[in-house]
């Protein structure tokens, strides 16, 4: 509603400078209070009255172009024109006068402390012309930041450098910068052992001759404190030990708010909780007792998904998970995947805190009665057991053992697999969202030595590296995201021809280079069937942007190569393709439609082009 929109806009600039007293210093004065802009009474949107007047608003004068948009956002003359029509010139003048105060407040909040604004209404009849004449003047800059500790017996003395990574000397002054200084000092104290610190609203010293401001911040750090005992409330079905094992701090350790946030992140990442609140039970007591308030999420989750890829056909996935199967945070994860190429059942279970806190025992059984691709047909069973644990912040490592057995057939050649592997893995994930990341990165390095029956070989070694990165630009709310990805892999074996067809590297399709069909980027035989290879290198770059609140788009360029050499960079043929797509954003993630075109379409002797002129993909979630 108009009133609500207006009030939200005003609150964005609610803290602006006011003047209390003059000092004899040349051109200097102190500013302590913050002004609050006035607003019109919040009302429902009204129907257009029969005798409503019309008017046009014109912002003129001398002010930077980048102020045009925020001025119009704050102006009631602009935002309420259609939603709350006026019926007289008197009402129009009243609205204009309110605007003059609010726009003046905005200008001062932006650092234009000498700004002037005037207004007039011209015209004898509707539509009237409302002229708002603005002279912004020179923008003030921050030239000094001083912290004043009001507690005489406190050892800590904060320095401006403690917040300079957020606000810097000579930055343009605005109310948000001033508030950032206050917030940054509060964080600094709470990260260095002072949970009960109090930071007062900054005082501003204004030099009107030099057009500068000095910021003075007064704070009481409170007592230096350690972490004390902790209390957990709100648990219904979960063993409290699960929570205690994920505390990032130890009792007796110096209080640090970052460890509190790290604990909350760990607990929320488990999907066991709907909400977690962690705070000092009494910040004036040392050691500081901690209170952990929890709300458990429903432990059982059932879901389904559909997708359509032009080279793979229609696919569906059903899954069921239980995040607290035995009361200690045990995970049961089952899924069934059905498509024209694949039928696969996965049964997994995870046991937390095995032998050590945060160390997890994971088991996985994968039954694939049908995998029917252009490259091979396979019926396989895989069983894996591994231990996984965090190595450091955001980095997870694992070691395990796996068994793979089954039949793999290509044309008249059939292989009976019996493999034992010892997978080693390290991964890092700092992405901010699993389905639509805007920042952070993900990477995974896997090394699996295999022994057993590999045609005429007794062993082989497979190494894979995957990485995805997300870099936001522009607006913090709806940034343009530059996303990049790469996949690298290599198989070490005496005779490359002995690599089982289902262990070879293939490229093309969803999750790979989208301009080429599934498994079709790489070597092919005389019949146009993919051969796969012992090495792979592929990657791409994608720009993601919003068009409206619910619609967005992407453009991308990807390429890759599959080779029978140990390294795909040696004499490999790289194939490239651009593409574009649309996104419809939903609460569970973006729905996507992508279309990609190969730059080079290969031909098989005696046949038409092997590569299709385009590929398209319909699914949920970003491509990577």
N, C-alpha and C positions, 0 to 999 in steps of 0.2 A: 504494500500500500504506500501511497505517496508519503504520508507522514513518517512511516517507518523507514522508508528509503532515505528521506531527508535527514532523520535523526542519526541513522547509521553513518551517513556522509559527514555530518557535523562531528560525530564522536571521533572520527578519524583524525580530526584536527582540534580535539577538545582542549588540548593543553597548549595555550599560547601565552605570549609574554605580557605581563602587566608591570607597571612602574610604581614604586613605592616612595623613593626618596632620592634627592639629589645630593651628591657628595662634592666637595670642593675640588676633587681631582679634575683635571682638564677634560671636559667632554665625557666624564664617566658617571654612571648611575647604576644603582642596584635594582635588580628585578627579582622578586621572589614569588608572587602569586601568579597563578595561571588563570587566564580568562576562559570562560565557557561561552561559546556562541549561543545566541538565542535561536529558538525555533518556533515556527508556527504550531498551533495546536494540532496534534495528530488527529486526523479525521479519515473517515471512509472516503473512497472515491465517489464523487457525486455525479449525478446525471447533469448534462449540459443544460443550464437554465435557459428559458425562452429568451431572456433579455441579457444574456451574458455578453460581456465585452471581450473584444479580441485585442491582442497586442503583440508586438515583436520586440525582442531584447537584442541590444547591440552592445558588445563589450569593446570599448575604444580606449585610446590612451597610449601610454608607453609602458609596456610590460613584456616579459619574455613569452615566446610562443608556447613554451611547454606549460605555461600556467593556464592557457585557454581551457583545456579539458577539466582540470580540478576546479576552476572557477565556475564552470557551467554545472558541474556535479553538485556543488554546494548551493548554487543559486536556487532559491524557491521560485523565482520568476520563471526559471527554465523547467525545473523538475515538477512543479505543481500546475503548470499552465493547462494541461489537458485533464489532469485528474481532479483538480479543485478549481474550477472556473470561477471568475470574479464577475460581479454584477454592477460595479461602479468604479469611477475614477478614484474615489476615496479609498476603497479597498485596494486598488492597484498601487496607490501611493504608499499605503501602509505596508504592503508586501515589499515594495522597493526599499523602504526605509529599513525593514528587517534585513533585507539582503545587504545593504551597505554595511551593517554591523558585522554580519557573518563573513562577508568577503574580506573585510578589513582584518578580522580574526584569522582567516586563512592565510592572508599575505604575511602577517606577522609570524604565524606558525611556520611559514616557509622561509623565514629569515629576512623578509623585507620589512624591517622595523620602521623605516621612514615612509612607508607607502601611504598614499592618500587616495581616497575614492569618493566620488561624488556622483549624483544621478539627477536626471530630469526626465520629465514626461512631456512629449510634444504631440500635437495633433488636436483637432477640434472634435473628432468623432472616431469611433472604432473603425479600423484597428489603430490603436495608439502606438507610438514609438517610445520605448524605454531605453534611454542611453545611460550606460554605466561607464563613467570616465575614470580610468585607473592609471595612476602613476606609481609604479612599483619602487622606483629608486634603486640604489645599490644594495646588493644582497650582502648581509653580514657573514663573517666567517669566525670559526672557533679558533682562538689563538692561545688559549690556556685552559688547562684542567687541573684543579687542585683538590685533593682529598684531605678532609679534616677529621681525625680520630677524636671523638668526644669522650673516650674512656681513657683516663690517665694511666690506669694500671695495665693496659693492653700492650702486648709486645708487637703486634702486627701494625705495620705502617704501609698502607696500600700506595702504590705509585701510579702515575698516569699511564706508564708503559703497560700496566696490567690490563688496561682496556683499549690500548691503542690498536689492537688488531681488529677492533670493531669500529671505533671512531678515531680519526686521526687529526692532529693539529693541521689547521688551514682548511679543514673540510667546511663546506657551506653549512651555515647554521640552519637547523629546522627543529621543530619540537620533537620529532622522532629521534633525532640525534641526541638531544638532551636526555630523553627517556632511556635511550640505549646506554648512555654512560651510567645512569642509575642502575639499570638492570645488569650491566656488565660487572659493576662493583659488587652487587649482591651475589652474583655467580662466583666471582673470584673469592669472596669471603667464605661462601659455603663449600667451595672446592678445596679450601685450605684449613678446615678444622673449626669453622664457626657456624654451626647450624642455627643459632639464635640471633644472627646479625640483623641489624636494622639500618637501613639507608634512607635518609630523608630526601624529600624532593629537592632537586638541585636549585641553587641560587645563581642568578645570571648577572654578571657585571658587564654593562654595556658601555662601550666607548664610541660615542656618536661621531667623533671627529675621524677616527681611524676605521670606523665601520667594522668593529670587531666585538666579540663577546668572550669573556672568561667565565668558565663554569666552576662553581664551588660546590662540592658535595660533602655533606656532614654525615658521619656514620658512627654507629656504636656496634663494634664487632661482637659484643657479648663474650662469653667464656670460650677459650680453646677447649675442645672436647674430643673424646674418642667415641667410637661406636660402643654401645652397651648391649644389654640383652635385647632380644627381639620377641615380639608377640605376634602370632598369626591368628587372624579371625576370618570367619566366613567360609571355611572349608566344610564340605558336606560328605564327600565320598573319597577325597584324596588324602593320603597319608601326609601329615605335616613335614615328614622327613624329606619329601620331594622338594618342598619349598626351601627348607633349610640348606639342602645340598647345593642350591643355586644362588646362595648369597655371594655377592662379589666381594664383600668385606669380611673381616674377621673381628670378633669381639676384642676390644683393646686397640684396634687400629685407628689412626687419626681420621676423624670424620671427613668424608669427601662426597659431595653430591653426585659426582660422576659415577661412583660405585653404586649409588642408589639407583641411578638411571640404568646402569648396566644390568643390575639385578632384575629390574622391571622388564627390560628387553628380553632377557633370558626366559623369564616366566611366560611372557606373552607369546614368544615364538613357539611354545609347545602346543598351542591351540587348545589347551585344557581350560583356559580362563577366558571369561568375558571381559573382566576388568581387574586391574591390579593398582592399588594405591599404596605407596610406601612413604612414610613421613616420620619425623621424630615424634615420639609420644609426648615428650616434654623437652623442648629445646633449651630450657634453662637449667637442666640437670646434666651433670657430667659424672661418669660417662653417659652418653645420650641413649636412652632406651628407644628402640625403633618399633613402629607399629606397621604391620603388613595386612592390609585389608584386601580380601579376595572375593571374587564372584566366579563360581565355576560355570563354564559353558556346558551345554548339552553334550554328553560324551560321545553319542553316536551320530554319525553323519552319513547320509546316503546321497549320491549325486549321479548325474548322467550328462553326457555331452555328445554332440553331433558335429561332424565336419564333412566337407566335400572338397577333395582335391582333384583336379582334372585328370591327373595321371594315375591316381590311386582309387578314385571312386568314392563312394559314400562310406563313412566310418562312424562307429558308435563306441562309447565307453561307459561302462557302469562301474561304480565303486561304492564300497561300504567301509567305514572306518570306525573304530572304537578307541578313543584317546585315553581311556582309564579302565582297561579291561579287568584288572585284578586289584585296583585300589591304590597302586603305587606308580601310576603314570605309564603303565604298559600300553603299547600301541598295537592294535590289530589293523592291518591294511590289506584289503582284498580288492581286486579289480578284474573286470572281464572286458577285453577289447575285441570288437568284431568289425571286420571290413572285408572288402573284396579280396584283399591280399593276405589277411591275417586273422587267425583265431588264437587268442592267448589268454590264459588265466594266471594271475599272480596272487600268491598268498604270502603275506609278510607279517612279521611280528618283531617288536622292539622291546627290550627289557632295560630300563634306565638304572643307572647307578650300580652297575655290576662291578664288584671288586673295588670301585673308586667312585666318588661323586662325579656326575656328568659323563661317566663312561658307559656307553650303551652297547649291549649285545643285540645284534640284528640277524634275523634269519629270513630267507626269501626262497620260495619255491616257485619256479616259472614253468608252466606246462604249455607247450605250443604244438597242438595237434595239426596245425596247418599254417605254413608260411609259403605262399605261392606267388613268387615274383617273376619278373622276366628273366632274372639271373639264375634262379634255382627254386627247387621245392624242398622244404625241410619239415621234419617232425622231430622235435627235440624236447628234452627235459633238463632244467638247470636247477641246482640246489646250492645255496651259498650261506655261509655263516661268517660273520665278521665282527670285530670289535672296533667301535668308533669313539673318538674322544676329541674334545677341543685341544688344539695345540697352543693357540694364543688367540687374542681377540679376533673374531670373525673367521678364523682358520680352523678347519676340522680335518683330522687325519684318520685313516682306517687301515686295518690289515685283516685279511681273512683267508678262507679256503673255499673253493667252489668245485663242483663237479658238473660236467656237461656231457650228455650222451644223446644219441639219436641217429637219424638217417638224413643225409643231404644228397639230393639227386639233381643232376643237370644233364639233360638229354639222356644218353645211354650210360652215363657215368654215375655211379652211386657210391657214397662214402658212408661208412659206419663210424661215427665219432665216439671216442671215449677219452675225455680230457680231464685232467686235474690242474687247477690254476691256483696261484697264490696272489690275489689282487692286492696291490698297494695303492692308496689314493690320498691325495691332499686337495682340499677345495677351500675357496674363500667366497663369501657372499655378503656384499654390503649394499645390494640393491634395495631400494625403498619400497618396492611393491612386486609381488610375484607375477601378476598378470599384466601390469602396465607400469614398468619402472621408469622413473624420471631421472634418477641419479644413482651413482654407485657402480659397482662392477661385480661380475661373477667369473670365476675361473675354476678349472678342474684339471688336475694332472693325474693320469692313471697309468700304472705299469703292471702288466700281468704276465708272469712267466708261466707257460703251459708245459706240462709233461703228459705222457700217455701215448695214445695212438693217433698220430697225425699223418695219415697215409703212410709214407715210408720214412717219416721223420719221428724222432723221439722227443723233440722239444721245439718250441717257438716262443717268441717274446713280442708282445703287443704293447705299444706306447701310444697314448692319446693325450692331446692337450686341447682344451676348449676355453675360450674367453669371450665375454660380452661386457661392453662398457656403455654407460649412459651419461651424457653430458648435457645439462640444461642450459638454455640461453634465454635471456629476456625476462619476462614476467615470472615471479615466483609462484603465482597462482596457476597460470596456464603457459608454461614455458615451451619453447621449441626445443625438442630433444634430439640431439645427435647420437644415434645408436650405432655401435660398431661391433662386429663379431668375427671370430676366426676359429677354424677347426684344423688341427694338424694331427697326423698319425703316421706310424711306421710299424711294419712287421719285420722282425728279424728271424730268418729261417734259411737253411742251407739252399733248398730248392724252392723258388717262389711258386712254382706250379703245384706244389703240395699244400699250399694254404687252402683249407676248406672254403668252399664257396660262401658259406654264411659267416665266415670270419674275415673275409676280404673287405676292403674299404670301397664304398660306393658313394656317389654324390649326385645331387639333383633332387628336386621335390621339396615338400614342406620341411622346414628345419635345415635346409641346405640351400643351394643355389636355385632360386625359384623359377628362373627362366627355362630350366631344363626339367624334363620329366623325372619321375622317381627312379633312382639308380642309373639314370641315362647319361650323366656327365662322366665321361671316362672312356676307356677302351671298349670297343664292341667287336664281336666276331663277324664272320661273313654273312650270318643270318640276321644281323642287327640285334643280337642279344648282348647285354652288358657282361663284361668279363671281370670287372672289379680290379683291384690292384693291391699292392702291398704297402702303398703310401698314399697320403692324401694331403692336400693343402687347399683350403677354401676360406672365403671371407667376404665381408660386405660392409656397406655403410648405408644408413637409413636416416632420413630426416622425418621427424614426427611433429605434427602441428595441429592445433585446434582451430576449427572454423567457427563453431558455435559451442554452446555449453554441452551439447550432445553429439555433435558431428565433428569429425576431424579427418585428416588425410596423411599419407606418407608417400615419399618417393625414395627409391633405393637403387643401388647398383651393386651387383654381386658377381663373383667369379670363382673359379676353382679348377683343380686338376687332380686326376687320379693316375698313378703311375705304377708300373711293375718294378721300378727301381726302389731302393731303400728310401730315397728322398724324392718327393714329388717335384722338387725344384730342378732336378736333373733331367733335361730333355723331355719334359712333360708338356702337353698341349693345354694351355689354360683357355677356358671358355668363359665368356662374360655375357651378362644380360642386365638391362635396366628394367625397372617396373614402377608401378604406382598402386595406391590402394586407398580405400576409404575406411573410416572407423566410426562405429556408432557406440557411444560410451554408455554402459549400463552399470548398475551397482556392483555386479559380480565381475566386471571386466569388459574390455572393448570387443564388440563383434567386428570381425574384419573380413574384407574382400580385397584380395590382391590379384593383380594381373601383371605378368612379367613376359618379356620378349627376348628370345636368344639373339645375340648379335651374329652368330654363325650357326647355320643349320647344316648339319652333316648329312651326307648321302651314303647309302649302302649300294654297291654295284648292282645294277639291274632292278633297283627298287626306287621308290620315291624318297623324298627327304626323310631321314631317320628322326629328326627333331621336329616337334610340332611348332607351328608359327607362334603360339603363345601358350601359357599355362595360367590357370587361375585357382584361387584358394579361398574357401569360406570356412571360418572357424571362430573360436572365441579366444581372446588373449592376443597379445602381440606375437609377431612371428618368432621373436627371440628376446 
